[in-house]
Structures are given as C-alpha cells and as structure tokens.
Amino acid sequence: MIKPDFNLDAVQTIHPNIQYTETPAGGKTSAWDIDNNPITLDDSAIATEVARLDAEWTANQYQRDRQYPSIGDQLDMQYHDELNGTTTWKDAVAKVKADNPKP
C-alpha cells in the first residue's frame, strides 16, 4: 500500500465541516464550509496534524503488512485440520506473525 498524502486528511480532521478547497496554480489554498463560508487554514495546525497522522501510519505498518489468508480459507484449513489431525491453519497464522513481528 502506498503511503497517503495526509494534507487533506489533516485539514478534514481540523475542519470537519469543510466542503471543498481550491488551490490556484502557485497560490495559497482556500477552503469553504458546507454553508459556503470561507475557512481560514492554519498551516501550523495542519503541519502538526500531518505529523501525527504520519506517526500513526508508521506505527501501524506491521498491521498493513500482515496478509492473513481470507476468512473462508482459514475456516477451510481449520475444517481439514480437524478431519486430518494436521496444523495447517496454525502454521499459516504463525508464519504471518513470524514474518511481521510487532515493533
């Protein structure tokens, strides 16, 4: 998964009633709320929120890397493990966890 650009997310977190923004070529971004009233964007607050969102993204990287088999496949593995006395499901889950340890 490609790391997102958190600028818009930060603006939406700080101003949840934002409706749309506009950035003219080489100009400063303007924003309006749902009633079409202008919103003053605070670059410092946006930068702080971008940093927070980026840190959260980085801290949760291991969760995105964990690619478990689908639930259907896992249930099928469990069914066949029960019938055959095997540990296919436990082995598959253990491999994902071993390949992607928590930081």
N, C-alpha and C positions, 0 to 999 in steps of 0.2 A: 504494500500500500504506500502510495506517495504521500509524503508529509504535506498537510494542507497549509494554505496561506491563512494565518489566523487573524489578519487585519479585519475582515468583515465580521468574523465571529466575535472579536473583541468589541467592535462598535455595537453589534446587536446585544451583547451582554450588558454593556454600559447603558445603552439606549434601547430597551426592549420594544418601545413603541415606534421605532424608526420604520419608515415606509420605503424610502429609496434614497440613493446617493447619486451624486453626479461629480465627475472629476474631468474638467476640461483639460485638453492636452497641455501638459506643463503647468497646470493650475492647481489650486487648493480644492480639496474635496468639500462639497456642500451636501447637507443632508436635511431631510424633511420628515416630520412625523405623519401619522395616519390622518391628521386633520390638515395636512399641508402647511404646518407651521415650521419655520426653519429651526434646526437643531445646531447648537454650537458644539463642534467636536473638539475635545481636549486631547491634543496629541500626546501629552504626558500620560494621561489616564489610559489612553489606547495602548501606548507602548508598554505600560505596566501590565495590562490585561493580556497583551500578546505574549509577554514573557511568562505569565502564569499559565496560559494555555499551552505554550511550548514546553514548559517544565512538566506539565501534566501528561502531555503526549509522550515525552521521553520516558517518564516514569512508568508508563503503561505499555511500552514497546513489547515486553515479553508476552503480554496478553494477546497482542495482534499476531505475534509470531507463532503462537500455539495453534496449530492446524489439526484439530481432532477430526477423526472420521465423523461422518454425518450420524445423527441420532439413529437413523434407520440401520446403517451399517453396524453401529455399536450394539444395537439390540439383536441384530442377526448374529454377531460374534458371540454375544452372551448366550443366545439360544444354542448355538452349535457347541460352545464350551461346555454347557450343561449336559448336552447329549453325549459328547465325546470325551469329557473329562480333560479338556485342554484349557489353556490360559491365554488364548489369542487376544481377547479383549483387554485383559490386564496388561499383557505385553505391549499392545498398541498404545494404550494410555501412558504406560510407564516410559515408552520411547519418546513420546511427545514431551512429557515432563522433563526427561533427561536431556533432550536436545535444546530445551528452552527453560533453563532454571530461572527462578525468581532472582532479581538482583539483590 
